[in-house]
Amino acid sequence: MARRDHGELEVNETSSIDDSIAQMRGEAALPRANGELVFEDPWQGRVFGIAVQLHQEGRYDWAAFQQRLIDEIAASGDQDRSASDYYGHWLAALERLAIEQGLVDADELAQRVDDYRHGRRDEVF
C-alpha cells in the first residue's frame, strides 16, 4: 500500500484496497475520522496491513475474515468503538483465520506471542 505524505492510504492500480475491504459496513466497519482510516498505535496499522496483504495474496477470502471479525465483535459484547478495541478484535479474527487456514500453527503462534510479551523477540519494522 502506498502512503501519501500526510499518512492517508493511496489507492491506485498497482496497490489498491479492494472495495470489499475499504467499504466494510455495520459492526465490521473500519474506524475512520474525516473519512480516513484511524490507527491509534503502530501495531494497529501493521495488523491491518497483514490482513489485507494475506487476502491480496489469495491466502483467504475476505468474506471469511469479515465474518470472523463480526463474530469476535459480537462475542465480546463491546459497545465501545475505539480503534484500540476494534483492532484487538481484528487481530483475534486474523489469528483465528490464520490457524483455521493453516497459515500458522496454533502452538507456534502462542510461542511467538509469548516471545514478544516477554521481550525475547523484537518488533520488526
Secondary structure, 3 states (H helix, E strand, C coil): CEECCCCCEECCCCCCCCHHHHCCCHHHCCCEECCEECCCCHHHHHHHHHHHHHHHCCCCCHHHHHHHHHHHHHHHCCCCCCHHHHHHHHHHHHHHHHHHCCCCCHHHHHHHHHHHHCCCCCCCC
